[in-house]
Amino acid sequence: MISQSWYVYSAILLLAATSVICRTGYVLFGHLLPLPDSLQRALRYAPLAALTGIIVPELLPWHPEAGPQVDLRLFAAVIATALFCWTRNSFLLIASGMVVLWTARWVFPS
């Protein structure tokens, strides 16, 4: 067991060092290699695309036999999004989504 612990700790340290080097490389040396304008414009959409890729499968889980399954999470998300569009309040978005989801789960137990 002791002979394997150094291997695990060294792997963790090497992975952490690699992550730090990769993430800070552009911050430290980005002025030496500027990105073209077309790439900068394209990178503006990366956070939205990543967020969409996380949220849509959570709201519409896909089952091979039945396709996308609509459940109470989608209903809560629609209500929360409508309230956000009306008020532009991020806290209200989170709070209303959770309240609608919890209430719907209480009213319609599965």
C-alpha positions as CSV (number, residue, x, y, z in Angstrom):
1,M,0.0,0.0,0.0
2,I,2.8,2.4,0.8
3,S,4.5,1.8,-2.5
4,Q,1.4,2.8,-4.3
5,S,0.7,6.0,-2.4
6,W,3.7,7.8,-3.9
7,Y,2.4,7.0,-7.3
8,V,-1.1,8.4,-6.6
9,Y,0.3,11.5,-4.9
10,S,2.8,12.1,-7.8
11,A,0.0,11.6,-10.4
12,I,-2.2,14.2,-8.5
13,L,0.6,16.7,-8.4
14,L,1.6,16.2,-12.0
15,L,-2.1,16.6,-13.2
16,A,-2.5,19.7,-11.0
17,A,0.8,21.2,-12.4
18,T,-0.3,20.4,-16.0
19,S,-3.7,22.0,-15.4
20,V,-2.1,25.2,-13.9
21,I,0.4,25.5,-16.8
22,C,-2.3,25.0,-19.5
23,R,-4.7,27.5,-17.9
24,T,-2.2,30.2,-17.1
25,G,-0.2,29.8,-20.3
26,Y,-2.3,32.2,-22.3
27,V,-2.7,34.7,-19.4
28,L,1.1,34.9,-19.0
29,F,2.1,34.8,-22.6
30,G,-1.0,35.8,-24.5
31,H,0.4,39.2,-25.4
32,L,3.1,37.5,-27.5
33,L,0.5,35.6,-29.6
34,P,-2.6,37.6,-30.1
35,L,-5.8,35.8,-31.3
36,P,-7.3,36.8,-34.6
37,D,-10.5,38.9,-34.5
38,S,-12.6,36.1,-36.0
39,L,-11.5,33.7,-33.3
40,Q,-12.2,36.2,-30.6
41,R,-15.7,36.7,-32.0
42,A,-16.2,32.9,-32.1
43,L,-15.0,32.5,-28.5
44,R,-17.7,34.8,-27.2
45,Y,-20.2,32.1,-27.8
46,A,-18.3,29.4,-26.0
47,P,-19.8,29.9,-22.5
48,L,-23.4,30.0,-24.0
49,A,-22.7,26.8,-25.9
50,A,-21.3,25.1,-22.9
51,L,-24.2,26.1,-20.7
52,T,-26.7,25.0,-23.3
53,G,-24.9,21.6,-23.5
54,I,-25.3,21.2,-19.8
55,I,-28.8,22.5,-19.3
56,V,-30.7,21.1,-22.2
57,P,-29.9,17.4,-21.6
58,E,-30.8,18.0,-17.9
59,L,-34.2,19.5,-18.8
60,L,-35.0,17.1,-21.6
61,P,-33.4,13.7,-20.8
62,W,-33.3,11.5,-23.9
63,H,-34.3,7.9,-23.8
64,P,-33.5,5.8,-26.9
65,E,-36.9,4.1,-27.0
66,A,-39.1,7.1,-26.2
67,G,-37.1,10.2,-27.2
68,P,-37.0,13.3,-25.0
69,Q,-38.9,13.0,-21.7
70,V,-40.8,16.1,-20.6
71,D,-41.1,16.3,-16.8
72,L,-41.6,18.9,-14.0
73,R,-38.1,20.3,-14.4
74,L,-38.9,21.7,-17.8
75,F,-42.1,23.2,-16.5
76,A,-40.2,24.9,-13.6
77,A,-37.5,26.1,-16.1
78,V,-40.1,27.7,-18.3
79,I,-41.8,29.5,-15.4
80,A,-38.4,30.7,-14.0
81,T,-37.3,31.9,-17.5
82,A,-40.5,33.8,-18.0
83,L,-40.1,35.5,-14.6
84,F,-36.5,36.4,-15.4
85,C,-37.5,37.9,-18.8
86,W,-40.1,39.9,-17.0
87,T,-38.0,41.2,-14.0
88,R,-34.3,40.6,-15.1
89,N,-33.6,39.4,-11.5
90,S,-31.2,36.5,-11.3
91,F,-32.1,35.7,-7.7
92,L,-35.8,35.5,-8.7
93,L,-34.8,33.2,-11.5
94,I,-33.2,30.7,-9.1
95,A,-35.8,31.1,-6.3
96,S,-38.9,30.8,-8.5
97,G,-37.5,27.8,-10.4
98,M,-36.9,25.9,-7.2
99,V,-40.2,27.0,-5.6
100,V,-42.1,25.9,-8.7
101,L,-40.2,22.6,-8.9
102,W,-40.7,21.8,-5.3
103,T,-44.4,22.7,-5.4
104,A,-45.0,20.7,-8.5
105,R,-43.2,17.7,-7.0
106,W,-45.4,18.0,-3.9
107,V,-48.6,18.4,-5.9
108,F,-47.8,15.7,-8.5
109,P,-45.7,13.0,-6.7
110,S,-44.2,10.5,-9.0
